Amino acid sequence: MNISIISMPLFYGCDNPGVENGPKVLRDNNLINIFKKNHNVTDMGDVYVEHADAINKYVANKKMKYLDEVINANVELANKVYSALENNTLPITIGGDHSLALGSVAGTSKYHGNDNIAVVWVDAHGDINTDETTPSGNIHGMPLAASMGIGHSDLTNLYFNGQKVKPENIFLLGVRDLDIGELELISKNNLNLWKIQDIQYRGINTVLDEFKASLKDKNINNIHLSFDIDGLDPSYVPGTGTPVENGLTFLEGQNILETILDTNLVRSIDFVEFNPALDKNNRTIETCTELLKIISNSLKNN
């Protein structure tokens, strides 16, 4: 397969320095070679992220931190993702915080059309806040809402005006930390949600069978897979900025990745929220390396 690797050294969406170094550390640990083993790889390098001082984080907007910097970086990312797709490659965006999904989803949606794309979100969090519901002001908690066309117009109209994905074509897996405003949006917009409790009580295989059946029922042809490492239990990934206990086991994460990738419908991938500054005894980098190998091997079989 032809694959493009894009690095997004961004922490402004989470306001927790260190995560911007995730792409470099992963590169230093054979990121490119993991994919070159199985694929033709185009290295598209780093997205440029302009510098901003912490004292100015609310200059552009009083409710969202570093708004201009996040938007500008994501517009460039969207262009890179769109370009990769135009060149018949599968873009894999390495973060960096999860606000990068604003750009990667937008680029994928522009290429495939918002009526023909699903977003599969593997994450401890819903990331469906808006500027009106956010308890933190961190934009990495908003990309899914914005991609649905809900929230501040600067985010919903990023790269191109309007909705990037229909709410009914959003699938959340492994979620266990939702804010009140997010719960209301999920219920109101009929998102497809499998919480960690569903996986633990009914089993990962049952949940994934339901997921595949829903994809088929909706005639989904194109998937954007957004994988936040904090979907896994912190025992596997201590080096992430917003860990939540009682997460996916490594084997459950592997099963999810393999099942989604085995559909042969994945057109774009995010891999986000590795913060090497928070890692313990290299536990997280080892887990990330294994996850990336799983992605590479699963794509090889497509």
Secondary structure, 3 states (H helix, E strand, C coil): CEEEEEEECCCCCCCCCCHHHHHHHHHHCCHHHHHHCCCEEEEEEECCCCCCCHHHCCCCCCCCCCHHHHHHHHHHHHHHHHHHHHCCCEEEEEECCHHHHHHHHHHHHHHHCCCCCEEEEECCECCCCCCCCCCCCCHHHCHHHHHCCCCCHHHHCCCCCCCCCCHHHEEEEEECECCHHHHHHHHHHCCEEEEHHHHHHHCHHHHHHHHHHHHHHCCCCCEEEEEEHHHECCCCCCCCCCCCCCCECHHHHHHHHHHHHCCCCEEEEEEECCCHHHCCCCHHHHHHHHHHHHHHHHHHCC
